[in-house]
Amino acid sequence: MRYFAQDARMLVYDVRPDARLVRKLGATPATLKEASSQELVLLCVPIAAFEAAVRSVAPHVRKDALVIDTCSVKEHPVRVMKRLLPRSVEILATHPNFGPDSAAESLEGRTLIACPARVARERWRELKGLLQEKGLVIVELSPREHDRRMAESLVLTHVIGRTLIRYGARSTGVDTEGYKRLLRILQTVQNDTWQLVQDMNRFNAFAAPMRRRLLRSLQDVDRKVRT
């Protein structure tokens, strides 16, 4: 948020408002109606809460607005926005492939996946240019292709990381370099909520097939080492 505070007046609504933090980031606390009736509406909510969020903002959205989401899945939010928002409202689905920690100092070189689901070409060109000026690398994908690739990368990483946590993986004091790299997966996922892990698996159609393939692979390896 703070990277764009100088480019536009930003209004923020939250179900658990923290006015001091909002102002610290260069934005202004607002009501749901005020925040939802701007030219650009950015929805930053858990995937499971996304449909309810769209229903809450829909009555206040301007006819010429651009609504953007930031979910870690893309097919689900695009379907919801197309179903619940007026056809005159433009829709851009995005997924920042970074978090607060990795972008703490700069957006330079960070990847933003964009799915221009229903956006005028000129409007998207201008917004894309602004994002690139901030240092972001923009990768355009269809919602389906995004979810397919994320199931094989982001979701897989979280499943393996959570499995290692449940297993009890930790430093032995004589870790090999390979094991140290394996433990880094725990550092990647342990700060994310369990709700995020559940939502990415629940709302990504490619997640369940990926997990079944992973389990079959583990079983195959188990059989081979026992023969």
N, C-alpha and C positions, 0 to 999 in steps of 0.2 A: 504493500500500500504506500509506504513512504517513498518508493521510487517514482511514483506518479503524482504525488501530492502537489507538485509545482506545475503540473500540466493542466489540471482541472480542479474545480471545487468538488470535493468528495464528501458525500453524506453516507453515514454508516448506521445501519440498524442491526441490533442483535437482541436475541431473546434474553440474553444475560448481559445487559449493557455495562460497559466499563468506560465511562466518559473520559476519564483521565488518560487511559491507554489510547483511545481513539484520537484525542487531541495531540498526544505525544507523537502519533504517526502522521500528523499533519491533516487529519480529516475532522469532520464535524459530526457529532452525534445527531441522530434524526429519528423521527417516527417511521414506522413501516410504510405509511402512505407517502411521506416525503421522499424516502429513499427509493421507493418503487416507481415513482413518477418522473424519474430523470431520463435523459436521452439515452444513457447507457446504464443498464442494470446488471450488476455482477453478483451471481449467487454463489456463496461459499458455505455450503452446508454438507453434513454427512449424506452419503448416497441414500441411505434408508429414509432420510427426512426430505429428500429432494422433491417428491411429488407434492407433499404438504406445503413446502416452501413456495413452489410455483403457484399452487392454488391460492396462497395468501397474498401473493404480489399481483396476480392476474387482474383483479378488479381495478388496480391503480396504474397499470402499465400504459404508457402513451402509445397511440396507434403507430407512431413512427419510431418507436424505441428499438434498441438493439439489446437483447438479453443474452448474457454469457454465463456459462456454468464452468466449474473447475473440478468436476468429479473425476475420480480415477477410472471410471468406466464411461463409455460414450454412447452406446446404443440406447441404454435406458433413459438418460436425461434428454436425448434428442427426441425420442418417442414421446416423452412426457411434455416437453415444451411445444412440440408440434400439435399435440392433442389439446392442450389447455390454454395456449396463448392465441390471440387473434392472428389471422393469416397476414395481416399487415405488419405484425411485429417480426423483426429480423432475429435470427437465431445463430449464435456462434458457440460451438462446443469446444472447450479447451481442457487440456490436462498439463499443468506445470510439472515437468519431470524433475522437480527439485523441491526442497522443503525450506523452512526458515533457517535451519542451520547452514545448509550448503549455499544459501543465497544471502547470508548475513551481511557480507561485505559488498557484494555486487551481483548483478544479474548477468554479467559478461560471460558468454559461453554456455549459459544454462539453456536447456531445451524446453520449448513450449510446443506441445502437439496441438494442432488446430484442425477442427472439422467445421468448415463453413457450411452449415446445414441449410441456411436460408438467409444469405446476406448479399446485398447488392455489391457487384464487383468493385465499384469505386470506393464504397465505404470500407470494404475489407482491405483494399489496397492502402488506404490511408492509415487504418488501424495497424496493419501489419508493419508499415513503415515506422510508426511510432514505437512499436514493440522492438523492432530491430535496432532502432536508435538507442534503446536501453541496453543493448548487448545480447538480447535473446536470440537464440537460433530457432526459427520457426519451421516445423515439420508438418506438412499438410497430409492428413490421412482421412479416409472414410471412417465413420464410427465403427463399422464392423472390423475393418483392418486394424484399427487402434486396439480394439478389445482382443483380437486374436494375438497381436504382438505382445500386449500387456500380460495376457495369460501365460505366455512362454517366457516372460522376463520378470516383471514386477510381482505378479501373483505367485509365480513359482518361487521367487526369492523369499517372499513372506511365508509360504507354506514350509519351505525347508528351514527357514529361521525359527519359526514357531515350533517345528518338530525338534530342532536341536535344543531349544529352551526346555521343552517338555522332557526330552531325554536327559537333560542336566549337563549338557556340554559346557566345559569350563577349562581354564588353563590348568595344565598338569605340572607346570614348572619346568618341563623339559620339552616344550612344544616344538614340533618340526615346523618348517616354514609353511608347508601345506596346511597343517592344522591351524596355524595362526591366521592364514587367509580364510579358512573355514569359519573361525570364530568371529571374523569381521562381519559375517552375515548377521550374527546376533546383534552387533552394534547397530547395524542398518535398520533392523526391524523392532527392536525392543522398546523404542520410544513411541512407536505408533500404537494406537488404541486397538483393542481386540475388535471393536465395532468396525474399524476400517478393514481389518482382515476378513471378517465375516461378510461385510458389504461387497468387497471386491470379488469374493467367491460366489456370493449369492446373485449379484447383478451382472456378472460377466458370463455370457453363455459358453465361453470357451474354457472356463475355469474347471468345471467338473471333469470334462474329458482329459484335461491336463493332469489333474490329480490322479485319475485312474491310470493314466499312462505312467506316471511317476511310481505309483504303487506296484504296477506290473514290473517295472524296471528293477525296483528293490527286491521283489520276489525272485526275479530271474537271477540277480546277482547272488542272493541267498542260496538258491538251488545250486548254482555253479560252484560256490565255495564249499559246499557240503558234499560234492561228488568227488 
